[in-house]
Structure formats: structure tokens, C-alpha cells
Amino acid sequence: MNTLCVPSGPESIQTAADLLRRGQVVAFPTETVYGLGADALNDAAVRAIFTAKERPADNPLIVHVAEQGQLEGLCHVTDTAKKLMDAYWPGPLTLLLMKTSRVPDVTTAGLPSVAVRCPRHPVALALLRACKVPIAAPSANRSGRPSPTTAAHVYEDMQGRIPMILDGGNCQVGVESTVVDLTGDIPCVLRPGAITPQDIAAVAGNCTVASSVMRPLKEGERAPSPGMKHRHYAPRAKMTVLVGPDENVTAEMIRRYDAAENAVILAHDSLLPAFGPRRAFGLGNSPRESAHLLFQRLREMDETGCTLILAQGWEAQGEGLAVMNRMARAAAFDIVEL
């Protein structure tokens, strides 16, 4: 299959919409990461997503809509869901709601709930309006790889696997949407993102965070949300995350780097001068900057051919929780607290 990567515009968006209506798979930009989309209500089309990604069938997908009205007949919208939609849609917020029989089981990995969101990216919204169907879309990378934040990242993973990639430039946020479970009495964050648990509580009155956010799933435990697998978002090299006071992290990174044969360092920009001639790359100076850069940096680390990545983390709260969730899974939970 020849994969076309084309700039997003009215003509290419319409072509992509036509492909989606015919049951094809198309990659497109959102404000978080690039998505790999198909008609969410077409069983065969959704299965093609899993094939292209080599994604396990027990990993549910997110259904994207252009507006709240498109949810009619797809899921049961609660009062709390309506409040959160009014506050944060369009935006990087996914809501887990009880589904109707209209949504195929393959889309939800057999779960009785469905994850839904309305993206903020103008290209994603234009595509949803043009195709006039809800789009099921995980991140547009091979399963387990770092999520793509540019069209070039998508092409690297999906060349020959899908017919078309819409190039909408770099993604603004850089990590996937916050996923909030609204099937219980209290909203619960299953996957953290740019919208924090504090943001959710400000609207809904309360919010908890699932224990699985910062731990691997237990044996036999099902993933109710995307992004909960043990090793996820992962570079090819072994990765270790170091957390603690800057001076402790710097010293330990230098010690481990010097003891290794082919290591690289990912650290906050303010620490980079301390590493001298060692191969060190910046992750910004705030959790928001790190979120924007993380997946890009992990793909760049693959290009270096390194065998060990020493990455500086953040405190796992607020916006730092989303970054640490991705780093922990990329490192298979190899986290060193100093």
C-alpha cells in the first residue's frame, strides 16, 4: 500500500473523509497527538485500526465527535458529563460513559462503556464534520511505540499500512487526552493529561485518581482506558526515570552515564550545563514543556542508537502527573527516587 502524507486543506480533508466513509483508516492531527482514525460504527473498519497498529484487541479506543449532539444514540450522557463537556470541550478531555448497542464491541474492547471526546484541533474538527460519522482513533503509532506528535512520526510507523496521513503540523499538547471514568458515583481519572484532576474537581465537585495511573496493571486486570498497558510509549533503549532534588538527580545521572557504554540524558533545561560533554537533551523547565517534548525526544533517542536513557521526572501531581504516567510506562516503571 502506498501511504500519502499530504498537507491538510479543504481538498485533502474531503478526500480523507471519503476514505473514512468507505471503511478505510486515515491518520489526522489532534491537539494532543496524531490519531489513527476509522468509522467508529463500522466493525471491519475499526478492526483495520488494530491491524495497522498491531494493537491488542483488549485495548479500547476513543470515539471522537465534532459536537455533543453526535453522542445521541452512542452513550448515556450524565449530568456530570454534560458539565465537563460544557467546560472543556472541544479539548483534551475524554469521558468514559455507558455505551449503547450501536457502538460495536470491537471499538470498546468488549467493555460496556465507551470513551468519547471532542478534539480542539481545527483539522480534526473539519474532518469529523466532513465525514459525518464518529471516528474511533487511538494514537497513530505502532503499538507500544512513543505516540506521534508530527506527521513524520506517523509516516515512520505507518508507511505502507494506511492510505493517507493528514499533515497538520506539530501537536500543541504532546501527550494524550485526560481520560475520566464517569460510570461510577465520583469522577475518576484513568489516564492523566493536560486537564488535571484538580480541573475536573473544580467543575464536578470531586475527582479521584485511579491507583493504576502510577503502577502496572495486575495479572488479569483489564484496561478500561487506552494507555494503561505495562510498557507503553516506549523507546527502543532501556529507560530509567530519576526523581528528586536537582543536585541529587544530576549527580546520579552523571554516575550512571559514566558507568554505561552508550547512554543519553534527558533532563530539565536548567540542568543541561552540569553534564558537560555528555550527550544530554532538554525536556523543558516545566511539566507542560516536558509534556510537549517528551514523545519527540523519545523518538530522537531511537535515532541516536543509545542503549540507555536516563530521564529526569517530575513530581506526580498536577500537570506533572501526566508526564510521569507516560515516563513510567515508557520505562516499564523503572523509577529511582533520590
Secondary structure, 3 states (H helix, E strand, C coil): CCCEEEECCHHHHHHHHHHHHCCCCEEECCCCCCEEEEECCCHHHHHHHHHHHCCCCCCCCEEECCCHHHHCCCECCCHHHHHHHHHHCCCCEEEEEEECCCCCHHHHCCCCEEEEECCCCHHHHHHHHHHCCCEECCECCCCCCCCCCCHHHHHHHHCCCCCEEEECCCCCCCCCCEEEECCCCCCEEEECCCCCHHHHHHHHCCCEECHHHHCCCCCCCCCCCCCCCCCCCCCCCEEEEEECCHHHHHHHHHHHHHHCCCEEEEECHHHHHHHCCCCEEECCCCHHHHHHHHHHHHHHHHHHCCCEEEEECCCCCCHHHHHHHHHHHHCCCCEEEC
